[in-house]
Amino acid sequence: MTDNTSASEQTPQTLGRHRLDSTMKRRRVLIGGAGVAAAGGLMAAGFASAATDTGGAEGTTTAADATATTVCTLTAEVTEGPYSLPGALVREDIREDKEGFEVQYTFTVVDTDNDCAPLADALVEIWHCDALGEYSGFVGGNGHKEDDDGTFLRGGQMTDENGQCSIVSIWPGHYVSRAVHVHMRVHTDVTLTDTSYTGGELVHTGQLFFDQDINTEIQAISPYSANTTKETLLANDGIYDDGGAASGLLTLTALGDSVSDGYKATLTVGVSTS
């Protein structure tokens, strides 16, 4: 089997220490964005999330209304990276005791094989590093000593009848060779257990990215500023290809007047279920 993990994911800390995942295979995945990335001025293909507050006068857009204006962009291949773990906890809040600025994610999953109709009962799973660049289950990879329960900043939620789900986390930190990012998988036909899931089919593997200007401001503030490792800018990331929402760039809406108040983050993810 060919190892499709990007060389840019193989940091000096991970090479020789953690086995890289080699299960990623080429698949056709559509990713549509929601509106315009806040503060970045970057146009996003797709439609607004039905659960996203668009600012009073503009109101909200329902999934049914938005489907009619969906713009489809195909992505051939995305790497899962070396920090994945099986059996994510199914929960809305994945922060545990990790410090950082709140991010309220809303994802809308649509089925490209069914006229981009909302995909219900899909498990959307995300995972990312903490403010110091450490992943649960792999603590020490970015040079910091922490307690490691193997579950912090990992988890997922099932989509509802509108293809939507919400997950609460913190803004990620950074580590050597990668821009700030979040990993994502979408599964169908899973069987839920008391706290997790079994079985199912993996229909999307991707990564999520953040506006560079907002991120630069956040990384300079505690607790993120305690991470003194070199940060890679979005424009220099080896995986993000400057494709906007088609490459996983999130639409951000501030929750308050300061970046420390956190953000809403939305993205429409289209997958081929055939």
C-alpha positions as CSV (number, residue, x, y, z in Angstrom):
1,M,0.0,0.0,0.0
2,T,1.4,3.5,-0.9
3,D,1.9,5.9,2.0
4,N,0.1,9.1,0.9
5,T,1.0,11.0,4.1
6,S,2.5,14.4,3.1
7,A,6.1,15.0,3.9
8,S,5.1,18.3,5.5
9,E,3.2,16.3,8.2
10,Q,6.4,14.4,9.1
11,T,8.0,16.7,11.6
12,P,11.3,16.0,13.3
13,Q,9.3,15.0,16.4
14,T,7.1,12.5,14.6
15,L,9.6,10.9,12.3
16,G,10.9,7.7,13.9
17,R,8.6,8.0,16.9
18,H,5.1,7.5,15.6
19,R,3.9,5.3,12.9
20,L,2.4,7.4,10.1
21,D,-1.1,6.5,8.8
22,S,-1.0,5.0,5.3
23,T,-4.7,4.1,4.9
24,M,-5.7,7.2,2.9
25,K,-6.9,6.4,-0.6
26,R,-7.9,8.6,-3.4
27,R,-11.5,9.6,-3.3
28,R,-13.7,12.3,-4.8
29,V,-14.8,14.7,-2.1
30,L,-16.6,18.0,-2.5
31,I,-16.2,20.8,0.0
32,G,-18.3,23.9,-0.2
33,G,-17.8,26.9,2.1
34,A,-20.2,29.2,3.9
35,G,-20.1,32.9,2.8
36,V,-17.0,35.0,3.2
37,A,-14.1,34.3,5.7
38,A,-14.4,36.9,8.4
39,A,-11.5,39.5,8.4
40,G,-9.8,37.6,5.6
41,G,-11.9,38.8,2.7
42,L,-11.6,35.3,1.1
43,M,-14.6,34.2,-1.1
44,A,-15.9,30.8,-0.2
45,A,-17.8,28.5,-2.5
46,G,-21.0,26.9,-1.2
47,F,-23.8,28.0,1.1
48,A,-24.3,29.4,4.5
49,S,-24.9,27.1,7.4
50,A,-28.6,26.9,8.5
51,A,-27.5,27.2,12.1
52,T,-25.2,30.2,11.6
53,D,-26.2,33.6,12.9
54,T,-25.5,35.9,9.9
55,G,-26.1,39.2,11.8
56,G,-29.8,40.0,12.4
57,A,-31.1,41.7,9.2
58,E,-29.7,39.1,6.9
59,G,-31.3,36.3,9.0
60,T,-30.4,32.7,8.4
61,T,-30.4,30.4,5.4
62,T,-32.1,27.0,5.6
63,A,-30.4,23.9,4.3
64,A,-33.2,23.4,1.8
65,D,-32.8,27.0,0.4
66,A,-29.1,26.8,0.3
67,T,-28.9,23.5,-1.6
68,A,-30.3,25.2,-4.6
69,T,-27.2,27.5,-4.8
70,T,-24.5,25.1,-3.9
71,V,-21.2,25.4,-5.9
72,C,-19.4,22.1,-6.1
73,T,-15.6,21.9,-5.9
74,L,-13.9,18.5,-6.1
75,T,-10.8,17.6,-4.1
76,A,-8.9,14.5,-5.1
77,E,-6.9,13.6,-2.1
78,V,-6.3,14.7,1.5
79,T,-3.9,13.4,4.1
80,E,-5.1,12.1,7.5
81,G,-1.7,12.9,9.2
82,P,0.2,11.0,11.9
83,Y,-1.9,11.9,14.9
84,S,-5.2,10.0,14.3
85,L,-6.6,7.6,16.8
86,P,-9.5,5.1,16.4
87,G,-12.8,5.2,18.2
88,A,-13.5,8.9,18.9
89,L,-15.8,9.8,21.7
90,V,-19.2,11.0,20.5
91,R,-19.7,14.3,22.3
92,E,-20.4,18.0,21.5
93,D,-17.7,19.6,23.8
94,I,-14.2,18.1,23.2
95,R,-12.3,20.7,25.3
96,E,-12.0,18.8,28.6
97,D,-9.7,21.0,30.7
98,K,-7.7,22.5,27.9
99,E,-7.1,26.3,28.0
100,G,-7.7,28.3,24.8
101,F,-10.2,30.5,23.0
102,E,-13.5,28.9,22.3
103,V,-14.5,27.8,18.8
104,Q,-18.1,26.8,18.0
105,Y,-18.0,24.7,14.9
106,T,-21.1,24.1,12.7
107,F,-20.7,21.6,9.9
108,T,-23.2,20.9,7.1
109,V,-22.6,17.6,5.3
110,V,-24.2,17.1,1.9
111,D,-24.3,14.1,-0.4
112,T,-23.0,14.9,-3.9
113,D,-24.6,11.7,-5.2
114,N,-28.0,12.9,-4.2
115,D,-28.1,16.5,-5.7
116,C,-26.1,17.8,-2.7
117,A,-29.0,16.9,-0.3
118,P,-28.2,17.1,3.4
119,L,-26.7,13.9,4.7
120,A,-28.3,12.8,8.0
121,D,-26.9,10.4,10.5
122,A,-23.3,10.9,9.5
123,L,-20.6,11.1,12.2
124,V,-18.3,14.1,11.8
125,E,-15.1,13.6,13.8
126,I,-12.4,16.2,14.5
127,W,-9.1,16.3,16.4
128,H,-6.3,18.9,16.8
129,C,-3.5,20.0,19.0
130,D,-3.7,22.1,22.1
131,A,-2.4,25.6,22.6
132,L,1.2,24.3,23.0
133,G,1.0,22.1,19.9
134,E,0.5,18.8,21.6
135,Y,-2.0,16.1,20.5
136,S,-3.6,13.8,23.0
137,G,-2.2,10.3,22.7
138,F,1.1,11.8,21.4
139,V,2.1,14.3,24.1
140,G,5.7,15.3,23.9
141,G,5.8,15.5,20.1
142,N,6.2,19.3,20.3
143,G,8.5,19.3,23.2
144,H,6.1,19.9,26.1
145,K,5.3,17.8,29.2
146,E,1.6,17.4,29.9
147,D,-0.9,14.9,31.3
148,D,-2.1,12.8,28.4
149,D,-5.5,11.0,28.6
150,G,-5.6,10.2,24.9
151,T,-8.9,12.0,24.4
152,F,-8.6,15.8,24.9
153,L,-9.5,17.8,21.8
154,R,-10.9,14.7,20.0
155,G,-14.5,13.8,19.3
156,G,-17.5,13.9,17.0
157,Q,-21.2,14.4,16.6
158,M,-23.9,12.9,14.4
159,T,-25.6,15.1,11.8
160,D,-29.3,15.8,12.1
161,E,-32.0,15.8,9.4
162,N,-30.5,19.0,7.9
163,G,-27.0,17.4,7.7
164,Q,-25.7,19.6,10.5
165,C,-23.8,19.1,13.7
166,S,-22.1,21.3,16.2
167,I,-18.8,20.7,18.1
168,V,-17.2,23.0,20.7
169,S,-13.5,23.2,21.1
170,I,-10.6,25.7,21.4
171,W,-8.5,27.4,18.7
172,P,-5.6,25.1,18.0
173,G,-2.0,26.0,18.7
174,H,0.9,25.3,16.2
175,Y,3.8,23.0,15.8
176,V,6.9,22.8,13.5
177,S,6.2,22.5,9.7
178,R,2.4,22.9,9.7
179,A,0.1,25.9,9.7
180,V,-2.6,25.9,12.4
181,H,-5.2,23.3,11.4
182,V,-7.8,20.8,12.5
183,H,-8.2,17.2,11.2
184,M,-11.6,15.9,10.1
185,R,-13.2,12.5,9.2
186,V,-16.8,11.8,8.1
187,H,-18.3,8.4,8.6
188,T,-21.6,6.9,7.5
189,D,-23.4,3.8,8.8
190,V,-21.7,3.8,12.2
191,T,-23.2,2.0,15.3
192,L,-23.2,4.2,18.4
193,T,-22.1,2.8,21.7
194,D,-22.5,4.4,25.1
195,T,-19.7,6.9,24.5
196,S,-18.2,6.1,21.1
197,Y,-19.0,4.2,17.9
198,T,-18.1,1.1,15.9
199,G,-18.1,0.1,12.3
200,G,-19.2,2.4,9.5
201,E,-17.7,3.7,6.3
202,L,-15.1,6.5,6.0
203,V,-16.4,8.9,3.2
204,H,-14.2,11.9,3.8
205,T,-10.8,12.7,5.3
206,G,-9.8,16.4,5.3
207,Q,-8.3,19.3,7.2
208,L,-9.7,22.6,8.3
209,F,-7.8,25.9,8.2
210,F,-8.1,29.4,9.7
211,D,-7.7,33.0,8.5
212,Q,-4.1,33.9,8.9
213,D,-4.6,37.5,10.2
214,I,-6.9,36.3,13.1
215,N,-4.6,33.4,13.8
216,T,-1.5,35.6,14.1
217,E,-3.2,37.7,16.7
218,I,-4.3,34.7,18.7
219,Q,-1.0,32.9,18.7
220,A,0.6,36.0,20.3
221,I,-1.7,35.9,23.3
222,S,-1.5,33.6,26.3
223,P,-1.8,30.6,26.5
224,Y,-0.7,30.3,22.9
225,S,2.3,32.6,23.4
226,A,3.9,30.1,25.7
227,N,4.5,27.9,22.6
228,T,7.9,29.2,21.3
229,T,8.3,26.8,18.4
230,K,8.4,28.3,15.0
231,E,5.0,28.7,13.3
232,T,4.3,28.0,9.6
233,L,2.1,30.5,7.9
234,L,-1.0,29.4,6.0
235,A,0.6,30.5,2.7
236,N,3.6,28.3,3.3
237,D,1.7,25.2,4.5
238,G,2.4,22.0,2.5
239,I,-1.2,20.8,2.5
240,Y,-3.4,23.9,2.2
241,D,-3.4,24.8,-1.5
242,D,-5.0,28.3,-1.3
243,G,-8.3,27.0,-2.5
244,G,-10.4,28.8,0.1
245,A,-13.4,26.8,1.3
246,A,-12.6,24.1,-1.2
247,S,-9.4,23.4,0.8
248,G,-11.1,23.5,4.2
249,L,-10.9,27.2,5.0
250,L,-13.4,28.0,7.7
251,T,-15.8,30.9,7.7
252,L,-15.3,32.7,11.0
253,T,-17.7,34.9,12.9
254,A,-16.5,36.7,16.1
255,L,-18.3,35.9,19.3
256,G,-17.3,39.2,20.9
257,D,-15.1,42.3,20.6
258,S,-11.8,40.5,21.3
259,V,-10.3,37.5,19.7
260,S,-10.1,36.0,23.2
261,D,-14.0,35.9,23.1
262,G,-13.8,33.1,20.5
263,Y,-15.4,32.4,17.1
264,K,-18.1,30.6,15.3
265,A,-16.6,28.5,12.5
266,T,-18.7,27.1,9.7
267,L,-18.1,24.9,6.7
268,T,-20.2,22.8,4.3
269,V,-18.6,19.5,3.5
270,G,-19.9,17.5,0.5
271,V,-19.1,13.8,0.2
272,S,-19.6,11.1,-2.3
273,T,-21.4,8.2,-0.6
274,S,-21.4,5.9,-3.6
